[in-house]
């Protein structure tokens, strides 16, 4: 009997020790992250070489017991913030303006498993550090007969980038509404014209709207040709190709061209100059066909990252510098 009691107490002690070790491991793993960007990188919040990742937001009737994945980005960064004595709160609600397909946007709006995990969040740590993270849906799709995934873009931003990002979101929404109103107006005019007498149609002057359309087109062409727009287009093209692992040498050259524009005023929510610099640094350290053009590519990458870390306070640049030490 005494032997059984001894073994029972010993087993209980082992279980309790295991629980304590698990809690300690969780705490240590949170403290090991050096920044919110470090969380995104090490926990693979975004796919490798990409700015987004697909998460299941509805397992469907086949797997009702499984937990959705679409809240992982928010919960991971929230836990990091809390582990550093901070408070994680919603700063700006998402309008899902990056989702181009109207049907997809309407569908995502019906799921709390999506809406509760998106938007821009703010954290102020106990050591005084402040940061913002934007979690935005880009698209959604079905992966089998029942389950659906949402493609989430998770990105660390500063306050100016957040303001510019949502200013652009408001502009995009307004333009979409105007476009819809124009379509509705044209439809109404077409219906009206069918019932308008032929004589009345002949009396109308239709040349003026054509002149206005020409002016709008000329203005649009002027906007497209600005350095800011060209820089953004180059950066976007380079990021997509590098993310897909295709045309890497061309993508690196394109990123270098975007970076060489410098920091331009009036840029959009994405700092194309800084983000292009990050791409160039990655090319210098991980794309041999590009880096062999330079005698010391690592030093060149460090100079770019040091510039972004010092002058732009860029979190990714700081993280990459720490990894290169």
N, C-alpha and C positions, 0 to 999 in steps of 0.2 A: 504493500500500500504506500509506504513512504517513497519507494522508488517511482511509483506512478505520479505522486504529487510533485516530486522533484522534476520529473520530465515535463509535466504540465506547466509548471512555473517557468521552466527553462524555455519552453515553446512560446509562452506569452511574452517573455522578455525579448525573444528574437523578433516577434512580430512588431512589438513596440519600437524596437531599435530600427527595424525596416521602415516604419512610418516616419520616424525622426530623420532618417537618412534621406527619404524621398522629399520631405519638406526642405531640408538643407540643400538638396540638389536643385530644387526649383528656385530657391532664393539665390544660390550661387549662379545659376544659369542666367537669371535676370541681371545680376550685377556685372556679368561678364560683357554685356553689351556696352559699347562706348558712346553710342549715339542712337537716335531713332533710325537714322539711315542704316546703321549697323544691324538693327533689328530686321529691317526690310531685306538686307542682303543675306544675313546668316539664316534667317527663317524662311528664305525664298518666298517672301510675300509677293514679289514679282518674279516672273520666269527669268531664267538666266539670259542675259543680253537683251532684255526686253523691259518695257515700262509697265507691263500689265500681266495679269494671270487669270485664268478661268477658275471659277469656284462654283460648286453645285449649290444652287439656291432652292431647288425642289427635287427631292429624290423620287417623287411620284409614288404611285400605289405599290410598286414592287418592293420598295425599301422604306416603309413609313417610319421604322424605328431608328433610322440613321439621322445623325445631327447634320444640319446644313453647314456648308463650309463658307458661305458668303460673309459671315461675321468675323472670320479669322483675322483679316487685316486690322479692323478696328479693335478687337479684343487684344491682339498682340501688342499693339502700340499703346493701348490703354494700360495694360499690365506693366509695360516698361515705364510709363509715366508715373504710375502709382508706386512702383518699386523705388523710384528716385524721389519719393516724397511729394509728388506733384498731383495736380488735379486735372483730369482729362474731361473736356467738355466740348459740346457741339458749338462751333463758331459760325458756320454758315450752312444752311440746308441746301442739299443738292437739287438742281432743277433738271438733272439728267440731260443737259444740252449736248453732251458729247455722243449720245445715242442718236444716230441718224435715222434709224428706222422707226417710224411712228408707231407701228404695231408693237414693236419690241418695248418701246418706252411705256406704252399703255399697259402692257403685260407686267413689266417690272414694277410699275406703280401700285399694282394690286398685291404685292408680296412684302410683308413686314420684314421677312428675312433678308430683303435687299435694302429697303428704305432705312432700317435701323442701323445699317452698317456703312452708309455712304454720307458724303458731305465733307466739309472741312472741319477738323478738330484742332483744339488749342490745348497746349500743356505748358504750365509754368512749374518747373521743378523747384525743390526746396533750396537748391544751390543758386537759384536765380535764373537759370537758363530757360529760355522760352522758345517754343517751336510750334509750327503748324504742319498738319499733314492733310493732304487732299486725297480722298478715296472716291473715285468717280467711275460709274459704269460706262463702258464703251459700246458693248453689244451683248446679245444673249442668243443662245441656240439650244436645240435639243440634241442630246448625245445618244439617247437610245429611245425605246418606245415610250418612256415616261419621264425620265430625268432631264433636267434643264440646268444649264450653266450660265453664269454671267461673267463677262470679262471685266475685271476691276483694275483700274489704274491707281496705284498708290504712290504718292510723291510728296516729299518734304518741301515746304515752301516757306518763304519769309512773308512778312505782312504785306509788302508792296506787291509781291506776286499774287497773293491771295486776292487783294483788291482788284488787280488788273484781270485776274482770271474770271471773277464773277461779274466784272464790268463787261467783259467780252461775252459772258453767258447771257447777260441781259440784252446786249446788242443783237446776239444771234437769235434770241427769242423774239425780239421786236421785229427783226427782218423777216423771220418766218411768218409772223402774224401779218405783216404787210403783204408778203407774197401771197398768203392765203386770201387776204382781202382783195388783192388784185385779181386773183383767179375767180373769186366769187363775183367781182364787178364785171369781168369780161363775160362770164356766163350769163349774168343778168342782161348785159348789153346785147348779147347774141339773141336772147329770148325776146327782148324788146324790139330788136331790129326786124324780127320776123313779122311783127304786127304793125310796123311803121309804114305808112304810105310811101310809095316809090318817090313821089314828088318831094316829100319831107327829107328823104335820104339824100336826094340830089342837092338840096339846099344846104346840107350840113358841110362844114369845112373840116376835113379830116387830116389836113397836112400838119397842123400844129402839134398834135400828139406825137407824130413821127419825129419832129424836130426835137421835142423834149426827150424822147427815147434816145436819140443820137447823142444829146448832151450827157445823159446819164451814162451811156456806154463809154463816152470819152472820159468822163470822170472816173469810171471804174478802171479803165485801162491805165490812167495815171496812178491810181492807188496801187495797182498790181506791180508797177514798175519801181516802186520806192525801194531804197536799200534795205529797210526793215523787213519788207515782204520778201525780198530776194534772200536775205539771210535766213529767215524762218523757213522758206521753202528748201533751201540747201540743207539746213539742219534736220528737217523732217525727213527728207529723202535719205540722208546718211543714217539716221537712227533706224529707219525701217529696214534698210538693207543689212545693217550690222545686226539688228535683232533677228533677222531671218538667216543670218550666216551666209549671205550671197553677195557677190560683187564687192567683196571686202576692200580690195585695193581702191576701187572707184569710190566706195562709201567713205573711206578714210580721206581721200583727196577732197571729196565734197565737204566733209566735216571741217577740214583744214581751211577751205575757202570760206566757209561760214564763220569760223573763228577769226579769220584775218580781217573781217569787216570791223571788228572791235565792238565795244559797248555802244550801241546806238540809242539815242533818245526816242521815246515814244514806242518802245517795243511792246509786244503783247504779253499775256500772262506768263508765257514761258520765256526765260532769259536765254534766248538763242545763242548769245555770245558765250555765256558760261557753260551751257549744256553742250555746245559744240566743242568747247575746250576739253570737257570731260571725255567726249568721244575721241578726240585727237590723242589724249593721254592714254586711253585704252588701246588705241591703235598702235601707239608707240611701244606699248608693253606686251601686247598679245597678238598682233598681226605681223608676222615676220616679213611678208611681202611688202609691207609699208615701212616697217621700222628699219629695214636694212638700208634704206636711203640715207640714213643719218649715222654719223660716226659714233655718237653716244645717245641713243634714243631714250635711255632711262633718265639721264640728266635733263634732257629736253622735256620729258614728261613731268619731272619734278618741278621744273621752272613754271610750266603751265599751271600745275596744280597749286603751287605756292602762291602764284598770282591770284588765282581764283579764291583760295582760302583766305588770303590777306585782304584783298580789295573787294571781294564779293561775299565774304563770310560763307562760302559754299560748303555745306556739310559733307557732300560726297567727296569733294576735293580733299578735305581734311582727313576723311576716312581712308582714301586711297594713299595719301602721304604716310599715314600711320602704318599701313600695310607694307609700304615700300622701305620702311626703316629696317 
